[in-house]
Amino acid sequence: MVFIAACRSVRNSALYVICVLFSGFFPACAQTTQKVAYEDVASVYHLESLGKDIYAFIAPEPKVPIVSGNSVVIIGSDAVLVVDSGQFPALTRRMIADIKTKTNKPVRYLINTHWHGDHNSGNAVYAAEFPGLSIVGTPFTREAMNGYQPKFFDMVKTAYPQALERLRKALQESKKPDGTPMTQEDKRFFSGVVEVMGELIPQLKDINYVGPNVTFTDQMNIDLGGREVKILWLGNANTAGDALVFVPDQKFLATGDILVWPTPYATTSYIASWIKVMDKLLAMDLSTIVPGHGPAMHDKDYMQIVRRLLADLNDQTKEAVAQGLSLEETKKKVNLQAYKDQLTQGIPGRVYAWDNYFMTAVDSAWKEQQGIPIDENPFPPPARK
C-alpha cells in the first residue's frame, strides 16, 4: 500500500510500475493496452522551434506509464535558460548536445516547474555540464524535491531491479500474479514496461540528486542578455509550488503540469485554487503554450476545456459536500463523462490516465471543501505503533 500511495501522489511513471508489480495489480494496468503505435519516451523527443531563439523538446505520448516531461530552451545574447530536465538522463545529454548546435552561450538557469521526478531527474546532468548553474524553483518545490528525490533514487537501486526481474519472469511464464494466463495484449504492454524500465534503471542508478539552489516566491525576472524571462508562481494548482515561465517578447508560456494533454494530471492537487490560476493564464496575451506533457499549442482552446473541467468538478463536489455526502458517495455522484469522452476518445491508455490520474482529483476537491489539507508527500513517515 505504501507503493500505491506513493504512486497516486506522484503520478510519475516509474513509481506506478513498481506499485503494479509489487501489489499484483496487473489487471487494471493491462487494461491500458491497445494496438497503437506509441513512441518510446525513453529514446525519443521532438525538437521544435517555437519563436525567435526558443526551442522545445516535446516528449511523445508514452506507450507505458513511464513518462518524461517536456523541456524548453530559451536563448539570450548572454545566456540560456532551460525549463525542466526530464526523466531520462540519456535524453538530457542529447538535449544538451542539441542546445549546443543552436548556441555557444552557456546554460546558466534551469527552472524546475515542480517536484515530480519526470521533470527534474536530469538536473545532475545539467549541473555537471554547466558549473555554477542556477537551478530555480519555489520554496515548496525545493522542499518537496529534497524529501522525495533521494528516496526515489534509492528505490531505483533496490526495488526497481527486483520489480523488473519479477516482471520478466511473469512474461516468461505468460502468467499474471494470480496465475491466470496473460493475453497477447498483456504481453505487449508489459514487454514495453520491461523495455523502458530496462533503459531507466541503469540511467538513474548512478545519478546523484541535485535540487534547486535558488528559490523565488511570486515572481523572478531573469535577464539573458537582451531578453527578459519572467518566472511566475500564480497560486496552488497541480502542486503547491508550480512555476510558470513567460517570455514577453514572444508571448510564450511554459506551464509545467498546470496544463497536461491529452488528459490532465490532478492527483493531490488544489482544484479551487487551480481554477483561479487558469483564469490568470487565460487573461494573458499568449501566442505559444508548451504544457508539461503534450504538443505545443497556439491557442487557448485546450486551456479553456481544462478550466471548465476543473470548475465543473469543483461545483459538483461542493454540492455533494453541502448535501453531507461522504468521499465515497461523492465519487459516485460526480459525473464528468462528457469531458472523459472528449479528452480520451475512448483510447484505453488515455482512459486509464483519466481514471487514475485525473479522477483522483475528486479526493482533493472533497478534502478542500471539508477544509482538510492536501498532502503531496509520497513518502510519509511510518505510522506510530
N, C-alpha and C positions, 0 to 999 in steps of 0.2 A: 504493500500500500504506500510505502514511502516513495517508491519509484513512480507510482501512478500520480501521487500528489505532486511530485516534482515536475512530472511531465505536463500535467494540466496547467501548472503555474507558469511554466516556461514556454510551452508550445514549441520548443526548439527541437525539432528534428530528432537528434540522436537520443535524447533522453526518452522520447516517446518510444523509440525502438527498444530501448532497454526495458521499459515498462512492459511492452508487449512480450518480450522473451522471458522475463522473469516472473510475470504474473500468469503466463499461459493464455494471454488474451489474444490468441490468434484469430478467432472468428471475426471480431469487429475489424481488425486490421485487414484481413483478407478481403473484406467487402469493398475495399478501396480499389481493387484491381480491375483492369479492363484492357482491352486491346487498343491502346492509344500510344502513339509514338512520342512519349515524353522524352525530353532530353535529360542527360545526366548532369545534375548541378555540380557534381564533383569535378567535372572536367571541361565544362562549357560555360561561357558567358558571351554576351553580345556587346561589343563596344560601339556606342552610338555617339555621334556629335550632336549636341543639343543647344547650339548657340556659339557665340564667339568664345573660344577657349574654355568651353565646358563640355565634358565628356561623361558618359555614364557606362558603367559595367552592369548590364542588365542580366540577372540570373534567370534562366528559363524556368518554366513551370516544372516542378520535380516529378520524377516517376515514383519516388518513395518518400516517406515522411522525414527525410533528412534534407534540410533546406539551407540555402545561403541567401543573405540579404543583398540587395542592390548596393552598389558603391558609386560615388560621384567624384569627379576630378574637376577642380576649379583653378584656373591658371591666371596669375597676375604677372606683372612685369618683373617682380622681385621674388615671388614665392608661389608655392602651390598648396592648396588646401584639399584634403580628401575627406569625404563623408563615408564613414563605416568601412571596415576592413574585411568583412566576410567571414565565413566559417572555415574554409579550406585554405591552409597556408600555401599550398602549391599554386592555387589560383591567385592568391595575394601576390606571390612573387611574380607571376605572369602579368598581373595588373601593373606592378611597379615597372616591369620591363616595357609595357605598353606606354606608360606615362612618360618614360624617358625617350620614346620616339616622338612625343608631342612637344617636349620642352626640356631644356637643360637646367631649368630652375629647380631648386630643392623643394621637397615636400616638408613644410615647416609646421603644418597643422593637420591633425587628424581628429575629426569630430565623431564621437560615439553618440549616436542618436538616442540609444537606450541600452539597457544592460543585457539583453538577450544575446547569447553567445553566437548565434548565427550572423550577428552584425559586427562582432569585435574580436573573434578568435585570431584574426590576422594582425592584431595590434603589435605583437612582438616582432613580426617580420618588418613592419614599417619602422619600428623603433631601432632595430639593428641596422637598417639600411640608411636611416637619416638621423644621425646623432643630434641630440638637442631638440628632438621633435616634441612639440606641444600636443598632448592628447587631451582633448577638451570634452567635458560632459557636465551635466548638472550635478550638484552635490548628491542627490538621490541616486543617480546613475553610478557615480563612483562608489558610493557605499554599497549598493547592491552588487556591483561587479566584484568588489573586494570580498564580499561574502560568498558569492556564487562561483566565480570562475575558477579559483584554485581547487575547489571541491569537484567541479566539473572535470578539470584536467586529471585529477586523481582517479575519477571514475573511468576515464579513458584508459588508464594504465591497468586497472583491475577489472571492473565489471564488464567493460566493453569486450575485451578479448574472450571472456567467459561466455558472454552472450553470443558472440559471433560463432564460437565453436558449437554451442548448443544449436544454433540455427542451421549450421552446416550439417550437423548430424541429423536434424529433423528432415532436411532436404534429402539427404542420402537415403533415409528410411521412408521418405514420402509420407510421413505421418505427422499429424498435429500432436501437441502435448496430451490431448485426451485420447489418443490412439486412433482417431478417425483418419481416413486417407486424405491427403492433400489433393485438391483439384489441380488441373493444369494452370488455372489462373492463380491459385495459391502458390504454386511452384514458381510461376513467372514473377509474381510480386516479391516473394522472399528471396529469390535469386537476385533481384535488383537490390534488395536490402543488403545482402551479403556483399555484392559488388561495391556499393557505396561505403558501407562500413569498413570493408577491407581497404579502401582508399583513405578513409578518415582517420582510422586508428593510428597508423604509422605517422601521419602528418601531425597529429596533435600530441602524441606521447612525449615528444622531445621539445614541445613548445612551452616556454615559461609564460606565466601570466604577466601581462603588462596592462595596467589600467590607466584611467585619466590622471594626469598630473596638473591639470588646470581645470578649475570649475568656474561656473557663472550662475547667476540666479535668473534674472528676467531677460537680459539681452547682453550680448558681447559683440562689438564691432571689430572686425579684423581687416587691416589694410594689407593686401597682397602686392601692392605697388600698382597704382592706377586703377585699382578695383577694390571696392568695399564689399565685404561679405558680412551679413548680419546673422548671428546665431541667436535663436529665439526659444524661450520657454513660455508657452501661452496658457499653461494650466495642465492639470492632470488629465490624461486621456488614455491611450493604450497602456502606459505606465505612469508613475508619478514623476518621472524625470525626462519625458520626451523632449528632445531638442530638434528644432527645425533649422534648416539652412536656407537663407534667402539671398539671392544675388540681384540687387536692384537694377543694375544696368541691362540685365537680360530678362527681368521679371521671371526669374527662375526659382523654383522651390523644391527642396528635397525634404520629404515628410517623415522619414523613418516609418515605423509601423503604425503611425496615426492613420495612414492610408495603406491598405494592402489589397491587391487584386489577385484572383477573382472573388475570393471570399475574405471578409475582414477577419483579423485575429482580435479576440476580445476577452480572453480569459484573464481573470484577476485585473480587470480594467475598471475605469471610472466613468460610467456611462453618462451621468448627468453633466459632469464637467466636460467630458469629451464633446458633447453636443455644442457647448459654448466655444470650445476650441475650433470645431468645424465651422461655426458661424464666423469666427475671426478669419479663418482661411478663405472662406467664400467671399469675404469682403475685400480681400487682397487683389490687386491688379496683377494677374499672372498670365504668362504665355506658355510656360512649360512646367510640368509637375512630375517629379520622379518619386513614386511610392517606395515603401520599404521592400515590397515584393510586387512584381508585375511590370508591365511596359510603361514607358514614358507616355504622358498624357498631355494634350494640348488644348484641353477644355476642362470645365468643371463638372461635366455630366456625372462621372462616377463619384466624385466628391459629394454631389448633391444626393445621389442614391444612398450613400453611406450615412449622410446626415439624417435623411428621412428614416432610414432603418433604425438608427440609434434612438431617434425621437419616438418612433413607434414602440420600440422595446421599452423605453423608459416610461411612456404613458401607460402601456398595458400593465407593466409591473407595479407602477404607482397605484393604479386602480385595484389590482389584486391585493396589495398590502392594505389599502383602505377598507377592503372587504374582510380583512383579517385572515387572509389565506396564508398557509404555510409555504415554505420554499417549494416543497414537492408539489403542492397544489398549484402554486404559481407557474411552475414549469409546465404543468399540463394545460394551464389556461392560456398562456402566451402563445399567440398564433402569428408566425411570420412566414407562413408557407409561400406567399406570393413573392417575397424577396428571395427565398431559397430557390424557387423555380427560376427566377430571373437570373440570379448570380451563378448558380451551379449548372444550369441547363441539363440537369439530370446526369452529369458526368460523375461516376462513382467516387473518384478521388476528391472531387470538389464537394460532393455531398458529405463525404467523411469529414473533410475540413470544416464544413459548415456545422455539422452536428457536434464536433468535438472541440473546435477552436473558436467558433462564434457563439453557439447556443449556450455554452457555459457562461456567457455574459449575463444570462438570467440570474445566476447566483450573485454576481456582483451588483446588478441593478437592485435585486431584492435586499441585499445587505445595505446598500446605500440608503434605500428608503427606510430601513429599520435603524439607521444610524450605527451599523456595525462596521468597523474599519476593514478596509481591503488589505489582505496580507499577500504580498507578492513573493515572499520568501519561499523558494523551492526546497530549501534545506532547513526546516525548522529544527530547533533544539529538541533533544529527546524528551519525551514526556516524563514528568516526575513520577516515581513509583511510590 
